[in-house]
Amino acid sequence: MTSDPAATGPDDEPADSADEFADIAELGYEQARDELASIVAQLETGAATLEESMRLWERGEALAAHCQQWLDGAQQKIDAMTQEPDDA
């Protein structure tokens, strides 16, 4: 069995993004957005190691997806409230 370096986490433990980022599901939109902005700022400095940059990038992707879910849900609610009733 060959080892995939991209599939390992710190200390060469297998990385499981679902478990690693499970806390994101508990975040509100603003909390997730603020953390995402912080991650972007950290990545823009270029000071992080490659491994840390990869971890930050992956968390940022998960945060962005979580924010998009919040926005999509809000849009659906707005659409439902502003829809004209059917003339049935």
Stockholm file with secondary structure:
# STOCKHOLM 1.0

chainA/1-88         MTSDPAATGPDDEPADSADEFADIAELGYEQARDELASIVAQLETGAATLEESMRLWERGEALAAHCQQWLDGAQQKIDAMTQEPDDA
#=GR chainA/1-88 SS CCCCGGGBCGGGCBCCHHHHTGGGGGCCHHHHHHHHHHHHHHHHHTCSCHHHHHHHHHHHHHHHHHHHHHHHHHHHHHHHHHSCCCCC
#=GC SS_cons        CCCCGGGBCGGGCBCCHHHHTGGGGGCCHHHHHHHHHHHHHHHHHTCSCHHHHHHHHHHHHHHHHHHHHHHHHHHHHHHHHHSCCCCC
//
